[in-house]
Amino acid sequence: MLSLEQIRNETDAVRAALVRRAEDDDCLDEILALDTERRVAITDGDNLRSRRNQVSREIGQARAQGQQPPDDVVAEMRDVGQQISDLEETVRTLDVRINGLLMELPNLPDATTLDGLDESANRVLRHWGELPQFDFAPQPHWDLAEQLGVIDFQRGVKLSGSRFYTLNGRGARLERAIISWMLDLHSEEHGYTEMALPILVRREIMEGSGNLPRFADNLYHDEEDDLWLIPTAEVPVTNLHRDEILSADELPLYYVAHTPCFRREKAAAGRDTRGIKRVHQFNKVEMYKFVEPGTSFDELETLLGNAETVCQRLGLPYRILELCAGDISFPSAKSYDIEVWAAGSGEWLEVSSCSNCTDFQARRANVRYRPAAGERPRFVHTLNGSGLALPRVMIAILENNQQPDGSVIIPEPLHPYTGFDTIPAP
């Protein structure tokens, strides 16, 4: 959430930043008008309270001397009390309206974030690894995996409808192995604390991460209990320290979690519908950081490096994209994407997005820290990154490591977790 004080004091800069994101800035004028009305109501209420306190002292002094206050003064104070109550209700109503508008505004892009209104302005920073070469025509995973018997699309549709699938035999074991290996890598080598989290959360938890109210149409919701299926582990982790004041000694905090993720993908209708590139339910390992503000951009680079390590250890060629202001996520100030090469599909597939959300999510979830004893609490900065998302990692492993006979070689780091080094040809 943006700071109301920042909008009030740096209106032109905030407006320009929203324009960089291709966001409508009209609501700034409404926020400022409501804020002015709110401050007037607060001032009027304070003046009335001051008047009431003064008259109350005079009435007390008069009664101490055996005198009764005049009826008109008593009537005036009764009216003042009602006016104060009305003004307090006005302030509460304005707070709700202002907060509702603030919740719809995205984070402001950092000054170092590229200019540009859509993904066409993103920049490739670097490549890693050689693209695999074949002396045969490599198959896309939707053909290869069905031939190997590791993915069943028809039974997934039978169970749940389009964009669902089942993993069978070595396919299911391979995914489980990748998850376990990534969790061990991040917790044992990169210093993250592993968490097991709920996948159903309350409305305010979705609001804290920035998913509500903006993206309600892309989320699965149980209306009876008002619980929401998470689209990423970022949602519950953001709120682990909700309404807490941490000490500076506790920071930085690094968490890693595996969860299933649920997305309706309404905005993606008609895109990438073949195979498992874009589905309604998938597994993901998520990295998350709570850090002091002065370190957050260095922490972003480290976070990106942690995600790159996964690709490198698995031998997956990848490229790093620096995202422009119009393509970063709603809570992000600066983001990088990692895309791996999938030889059978012949395309780059995003497997991770690493973002510095500065204090945007921390304001929404009210996560603060005290820099030193006696100092005022400040909002932490939060960062998140996939480490990595499973379906597209599975795609890259299958497509890049396929052999002429139709078998698939499993990356060496996974062997202790899978118990096999090859998915044999049928």
C-alpha positions as CSV (number, residue, x, y, z in Angstrom):
1,M,0.0,0.0,0.0
2,L,1.2,3.5,-0.8
3,S,1.7,6.0,2.0
4,L,-1.1,8.6,2.2
5,E,1.6,11.0,3.4
6,Q,3.7,10.4,0.3
7,I,0.6,10.9,-2.0
8,R,-0.1,14.1,-0.1
9,N,3.4,15.5,-0.1
10,E,4.8,14.1,-3.4
11,T,1.7,14.1,-5.6
12,D,3.4,14.9,-8.8
13,A,6.1,12.3,-8.3
14,V,3.5,9.6,-7.4
15,R,1.4,10.6,-10.5
16,A,4.4,10.3,-12.7
17,A,5.3,6.9,-11.3
18,L,1.8,5.6,-11.9
19,V,2.0,6.8,-15.5
20,R,5.2,4.8,-15.9
21,R,3.2,1.7,-14.9
22,A,0.5,2.6,-17.4
23,E,-1.9,3.0,-14.4
24,D,-4.8,5.4,-14.1
25,D,-3.9,8.2,-11.8
26,D,-7.4,9.7,-11.5
27,C,-8.0,8.3,-8.1
28,L,-5.2,10.4,-6.7
29,D,-7.4,13.5,-6.9
30,E,-10.2,11.7,-5.2
31,I,-7.9,10.4,-2.4
32,L,-6.5,14.0,-1.9
33,A,-10.1,15.4,-1.8
34,L,-11.2,12.8,0.8
35,D,-8.0,13.4,2.8
36,T,-8.7,17.1,2.9
37,E,-12.3,16.4,4.1
38,R,-11.0,14.0,6.7
39,R,-8.4,16.4,8.1
40,V,-11.1,19.2,8.3
41,A,-13.3,16.8,10.2
42,I,-10.5,15.9,12.6
43,T,-9.7,19.5,13.2
44,D,-13.3,20.4,13.8
45,G,-13.6,17.5,16.2
46,D,-10.5,18.5,18.1
47,N,-11.8,22.1,18.4
48,L,-15.1,20.9,19.8
49,R,-13.4,18.6,22.3
50,S,-11.3,21.5,23.4
51,R,-14.4,23.6,23.9
52,R,-16.1,20.8,25.8
53,N,-13.1,20.3,28.1
54,Q,-13.0,24.0,28.8
55,V,-16.8,24.2,29.6
56,S,-16.6,21.0,31.7
57,R,-13.9,22.6,33.9
58,E,-16.0,25.7,34.3
59,I,-19.1,23.6,35.2
60,G,-17.0,21.7,37.7
61,Q,-15.7,24.9,39.3
62,A,-19.3,26.3,39.5
63,R,-20.6,23.1,41.1
64,A,-17.8,23.2,43.6
65,Q,-19.1,26.6,44.7
66,G,-22.6,25.3,45.0
67,Q,-23.8,26.8,41.7
68,Q,-25.8,25.0,39.0
69,P,-24.7,25.5,35.4
70,P,-27.1,27.4,33.1
71,D,-29.5,25.3,31.1
72,D,-28.3,26.7,27.8
73,V,-24.7,25.7,28.6
74,V,-25.8,22.1,29.4
75,A,-27.8,22.0,26.2
76,E,-24.9,23.3,24.2
77,M,-22.6,20.6,25.6
78,R,-25.2,18.0,24.8
79,D,-25.2,19.3,21.2
80,V,-21.4,19.4,21.1
81,G,-21.2,15.8,22.2
82,Q,-23.5,14.8,19.3
83,Q,-21.4,16.9,16.9
84,I,-18.2,15.1,18.0
85,S,-19.8,11.7,17.6
86,D,-21.0,12.7,14.1
87,L,-17.5,13.9,13.1
88,E,-15.9,10.7,14.5
89,E,-18.3,8.7,12.3
90,T,-17.4,10.9,9.3
91,V,-13.7,10.3,9.9
92,R,-14.3,6.5,10.1
93,T,-16.3,6.6,6.9
94,L,-13.6,8.6,5.1
95,D,-10.9,6.3,6.4
96,V,-12.7,3.3,4.8
97,R,-13.1,5.1,1.5
98,I,-9.5,6.3,1.4
99,N,-8.2,2.9,2.4
100,G,-10.3,1.3,-0.3
101,L,-8.8,3.5,-3.0
102,L,-5.2,3.0,-1.6
103,M,-5.7,-0.8,-1.8
104,E,-6.3,-0.5,-5.6
105,L,-3.1,1.4,-6.3
106,P,0.1,-0.6,-7.2
107,N,3.5,-0.1,-5.8
108,L,5.6,2.6,-7.5
109,P,8.4,1.4,-9.8
110,D,11.9,2.1,-8.5
111,A,13.9,4.8,-10.3
112,T,16.2,2.0,-11.6
113,T,13.3,0.1,-13.2
114,L,13.3,0.3,-16.9
115,D,10.8,2.6,-18.6
116,G,8.2,0.8,-20.8
117,L,4.5,0.0,-20.8
118,D,4.5,-3.7,-21.6
119,E,6.7,-6.8,-21.9
120,S,8.1,-5.6,-25.3
121,A,10.3,-3.1,-23.3
122,N,11.8,-5.8,-21.1
123,R,15.6,-6.3,-21.4
124,V,17.6,-9.5,-21.6
125,L,20.4,-9.0,-19.2
126,R,22.3,-12.3,-19.7
127,H,22.2,-15.9,-20.8
128,W,23.5,-19.0,-19.1
129,G,24.2,-22.4,-20.7
130,E,24.2,-23.8,-24.2
131,L,20.9,-24.6,-25.9
132,P,20.6,-28.4,-26.4
133,Q,21.2,-29.6,-29.9
134,F,19.5,-32.7,-31.4
135,D,20.1,-34.9,-34.4
136,F,16.4,-35.6,-34.4
137,A,13.2,-33.5,-34.1
138,P,12.7,-33.0,-30.3
139,Q,9.1,-33.5,-29.1
140,P,7.0,-31.1,-27.1
141,H,6.3,-32.3,-23.6
142,W,2.6,-32.9,-24.3
143,D,3.5,-35.6,-26.8
144,L,6.6,-36.9,-25.1
145,A,5.1,-37.2,-21.6
146,E,2.1,-39.1,-22.7
147,Q,4.2,-41.5,-24.6
148,L,6.3,-42.1,-21.5
149,G,3.2,-42.5,-19.4
150,V,4.2,-39.8,-16.9
151,I,1.5,-37.2,-17.6
152,D,-2.2,-38.0,-18.3
153,F,-4.1,-35.0,-19.7
154,Q,-7.3,-36.8,-20.4
155,R,-7.8,-38.1,-16.9
156,G,-7.0,-34.7,-15.5
157,V,-9.8,-33.2,-17.6
158,K,-12.1,-36.1,-16.6
159,L,-11.5,-35.3,-12.9
160,S,-11.5,-31.5,-12.9
161,G,-11.9,-30.0,-16.4
162,S,-9.6,-28.2,-18.8
163,R,-6.1,-27.2,-17.6
164,F,-5.8,-30.0,-15.1
165,Y,-3.6,-33.1,-15.4
166,T,-2.3,-36.0,-13.4
167,L,1.3,-37.1,-12.9
168,N,1.8,-40.8,-13.0
169,G,4.6,-43.1,-11.8
170,R,8.0,-41.7,-12.5
171,G,6.4,-38.3,-13.4
172,A,4.9,-38.0,-9.9
173,R,8.1,-39.1,-8.3
174,L,10.2,-36.7,-10.4
175,E,8.1,-33.7,-9.3
176,R,8.3,-34.8,-5.7
177,A,12.1,-35.2,-6.1
178,I,12.5,-31.7,-7.6
179,I,10.5,-30.1,-4.7
180,S,12.5,-31.9,-2.0
181,W,15.8,-31.1,-3.7
182,M,14.9,-27.4,-4.1
183,L,13.8,-27.1,-0.4
184,D,17.0,-28.8,0.7
185,L,19.1,-26.5,-1.5
186,H,17.5,-23.3,-0.2
187,S,17.4,-24.3,3.4
188,E,20.8,-26.0,3.7
189,E,22.9,-23.8,1.4
190,H,21.1,-20.5,1.0
191,G,20.0,-20.0,4.6
192,Y,16.2,-20.1,4.3
193,T,13.9,-21.5,7.0
194,E,11.5,-24.0,5.6
195,M,7.8,-23.5,6.3
196,A,4.7,-25.6,5.9
197,L,1.8,-23.3,5.4
198,P,-2.0,-23.2,5.0
199,I,-3.3,-23.0,1.5
200,L,-6.6,-21.5,2.6
201,V,-6.3,-18.0,4.0
202,R,-8.6,-15.2,5.3
203,R,-9.5,-12.2,3.2
204,E,-7.2,-9.8,5.1
205,I,-4.3,-12.2,4.4
206,M,-5.0,-11.9,0.6
207,E,-5.2,-8.1,1.1
208,G,-1.9,-8.0,2.9
209,S,0.0,-9.6,0.0
210,G,-1.7,-7.4,-2.6
211,N,-3.9,-10.0,-4.3
212,L,-7.2,-8.5,-3.0
213,P,-9.1,-6.6,-4.0
214,R,-7.4,-6.1,-7.4
215,F,-7.2,-9.7,-8.5
216,A,-10.3,-11.3,-7.0
217,D,-11.5,-12.6,-10.4
218,N,-8.3,-14.7,-10.7
219,L,-8.7,-16.4,-7.3
220,Y,-10.6,-19.4,-6.0
221,H,-12.9,-18.5,-3.1
222,D,-15.0,-20.4,-0.6
223,E,-17.9,-18.0,0.0
224,E,-19.4,-19.7,3.0
225,D,-16.2,-19.4,5.2
226,D,-14.7,-16.5,3.2
227,L,-11.5,-18.4,2.7
228,W,-9.3,-18.1,-0.4
229,L,-7.1,-20.7,-2.0
230,I,-3.6,-19.2,-2.3
231,P,-2.1,-18.4,-5.8
232,T,1.4,-18.6,-4.3
233,A,3.1,-19.2,-0.9
234,E,4.0,-15.5,-1.0
235,V,0.5,-14.8,0.3
236,P,0.7,-16.6,3.7
237,V,4.4,-15.8,4.2
238,T,3.9,-12.1,3.7
239,N,1.5,-12.2,6.7
240,L,3.6,-14.5,9.0
241,H,4.6,-11.4,11.0
242,R,1.4,-9.4,10.5
243,D,0.9,-6.7,13.1
244,E,4.3,-7.4,14.6
245,I,7.2,-5.1,15.5
246,L,10.4,-7.0,14.9
247,S,13.8,-6.1,16.4
248,A,16.6,-5.1,14.0
249,D,18.5,-8.2,15.4
250,E,15.9,-10.5,13.9
251,L,16.4,-9.2,10.4
252,P,16.9,-10.4,7.8
253,L,14.4,-13.2,7.8
254,Y,14.5,-15.7,5.0
255,Y,11.7,-18.3,4.4
256,V,11.1,-21.0,1.8
257,A,8.0,-23.0,1.3
258,H,6.4,-25.5,-1.0
259,T,2.7,-25.1,-1.7
260,P,0.2,-26.0,-4.4
261,C,-0.9,-22.8,-6.1
262,F,-4.4,-22.1,-7.5
263,R,-5.2,-19.6,-10.3
264,R,-8.2,-19.2,-12.4
265,E,-6.1,-17.7,-15.3
266,K,-9.1,-16.0,-16.7
267,A,-6.9,-13.3,-18.3
268,A,-4.9,-16.0,-20.1
269,A,-7.8,-17.6,-21.9
270,G,-6.6,-19.0,-25.2
271,R,-2.9,-18.6,-24.3
272,D,-0.5,-21.6,-23.8
273,T,-3.4,-24.0,-23.3
274,R,-1.5,-27.1,-24.6
275,G,0.4,-29.2,-22.0
276,I,1.2,-27.9,-18.5
277,K,2.5,-24.4,-19.2
278,R,-0.5,-22.6,-17.9
279,V,-2.8,-24.6,-15.6
280,H,-5.2,-23.9,-12.7
281,Q,-3.3,-25.9,-10.1
282,F,0.5,-26.3,-9.8
283,N,3.3,-26.8,-7.3
284,K,5.9,-24.1,-6.5
285,V,8.7,-23.5,-4.2
286,E,8.7,-19.9,-3.0
287,M,11.6,-17.9,-1.4
288,Y,10.7,-14.9,0.7
289,K,12.6,-12.2,2.6
290,F,11.9,-9.6,5.3
291,V,14.8,-7.2,5.4
292,E,15.9,-3.7,6.5
293,P,15.1,-1.1,3.8
294,G,18.7,-0.1,3.2
295,T,19.6,-3.7,2.1
296,S,16.7,-4.6,0.0
297,F,18.1,-4.1,-3.5
298,D,21.3,-6.0,-2.6
299,E,19.0,-8.7,-1.2
300,L,17.1,-8.8,-4.6
301,E,20.3,-9.6,-6.4
302,T,21.1,-12.4,-3.9
303,L,17.5,-13.7,-4.3
304,L,17.9,-13.8,-8.0
305,G,21.2,-15.7,-7.6
306,N,19.5,-18.3,-5.4
307,A,17.0,-19.0,-8.1
308,E,19.7,-19.1,-10.8
309,T,21.5,-21.7,-8.8
310,V,18.6,-24.1,-9.2
311,C,18.6,-23.7,-13.0
312,Q,22.4,-24.1,-13.1
313,R,22.5,-27.3,-10.9
314,L,19.8,-28.8,-13.1
315,G,21.7,-27.9,-16.3
316,L,18.8,-25.8,-17.7
317,P,19.8,-23.1,-20.1
318,Y,18.2,-19.8,-19.1
319,R,18.1,-16.1,-19.6
320,I,17.5,-13.2,-17.1
321,L,15.0,-10.5,-18.1
322,E,14.9,-7.1,-16.4
323,L,11.3,-6.1,-16.4
324,C,10.0,-2.6,-17.3
325,A,7.7,-0.5,-15.2
326,G,4.6,-1.6,-17.1
327,D,5.3,-5.3,-16.7
328,I,6.3,-5.6,-13.0
329,S,3.8,-7.2,-10.7
330,F,1.3,-5.2,-8.7
331,P,3.3,-5.1,-5.4
332,S,6.7,-4.9,-7.0
333,A,9.1,-1.9,-7.3
334,K,11.7,-3.9,-9.3
335,S,11.6,-7.4,-10.8
336,Y,13.7,-9.9,-12.8
337,D,12.3,-13.0,-14.6
338,I,14.2,-16.2,-15.2
339,E,13.2,-18.0,-18.4
340,V,14.4,-21.5,-19.2
341,W,14.7,-22.9,-22.7
342,A,12.3,-25.7,-23.6
343,A,13.7,-27.4,-26.7
344,G,10.6,-29.4,-27.7
345,S,8.3,-26.4,-27.5
346,G,11.0,-24.2,-28.9
347,E,10.4,-21.4,-26.5
348,W,11.5,-19.6,-23.3
349,L,9.4,-20.4,-20.3
350,E,9.3,-18.2,-17.1
351,V,10.1,-20.3,-14.1
352,S,10.8,-17.5,-11.6
353,S,10.0,-13.9,-11.0
354,C,12.1,-12.2,-8.3
355,S,10.8,-8.9,-6.9
356,N,11.6,-6.3,-4.4
357,C,8.3,-5.0,-3.0
358,T,9.9,-2.4,-0.8
359,D,7.5,-1.4,2.0
360,F,4.3,-1.9,-0.1
361,Q,3.3,-5.3,1.4
362,A,4.6,-4.5,4.8
363,R,2.2,-1.5,5.0
364,R,-0.7,-3.6,4.0
365,A,0.2,-6.4,6.5
366,N,1.6,-3.9,9.1
367,V,4.9,-5.6,9.5
368,R,7.5,-3.3,11.2
369,Y,10.8,-3.4,12.9
370,R,12.5,-1.1,15.4
371,P,15.9,0.0,14.1
372,A,17.3,0.5,17.7
373,A,16.0,0.7,21.2
374,G,13.8,3.8,21.7
375,E,13.5,4.5,18.0
376,R,10.2,4.7,16.2
377,P,9.2,1.5,14.3
378,R,9.7,1.4,10.5
379,F,8.2,-0.8,7.9
380,V,10.4,-3.6,6.7
381,H,11.0,-4.3,3.0
382,T,9.8,-7.6,1.5
383,L,11.1,-9.7,-1.4
384,N,9.8,-12.8,-3.1
385,G,11.0,-15.1,-5.8
386,S,10.0,-18.5,-7.2
387,G,12.6,-21.1,-6.4
388,L,11.2,-22.5,-8.8
389,A,7.7,-23.1,-10.3
390,L,7.4,-26.9,-11.0
391,P,5.4,-27.3,-14.2
392,R,7.8,-25.5,-16.4
393,V,10.9,-27.0,-14.7
394,M,9.3,-30.4,-15.5
395,I,8.8,-29.2,-19.1
396,A,12.4,-28.2,-19.5
397,I,13.8,-31.3,-18.0
398,L,11.7,-33.6,-20.2
399,E,12.1,-31.6,-23.4
400,N,15.8,-30.8,-23.1
401,N,17.0,-34.2,-21.9
402,Q,15.0,-36.4,-24.3
403,Q,16.9,-39.1,-26.2
404,P,16.6,-40.5,-29.7
405,D,14.8,-43.6,-28.4
406,G,12.2,-41.5,-26.5
407,S,13.7,-41.9,-23.0
408,V,14.6,-38.9,-20.8
409,I,17.8,-38.5,-18.8
410,I,17.3,-37.1,-15.2
411,P,19.6,-34.4,-14.0
412,E,22.3,-35.8,-11.7
413,P,21.4,-33.7,-8.5
414,L,18.0,-35.4,-8.5
415,H,19.2,-39.0,-8.6
416,P,19.3,-39.4,-4.8
417,Y,15.7,-38.1,-4.6
418,T,14.2,-40.0,-7.6
419,G,16.0,-43.3,-7.1
420,F,16.4,-43.5,-10.9
421,D,18.5,-41.7,-13.5
422,T,16.3,-42.3,-16.6
423,I,12.7,-42.4,-17.6
424,P,12.9,-45.3,-20.0
425,A,11.3,-45.2,-23.4
426,P,7.9,-47.1,-23.6
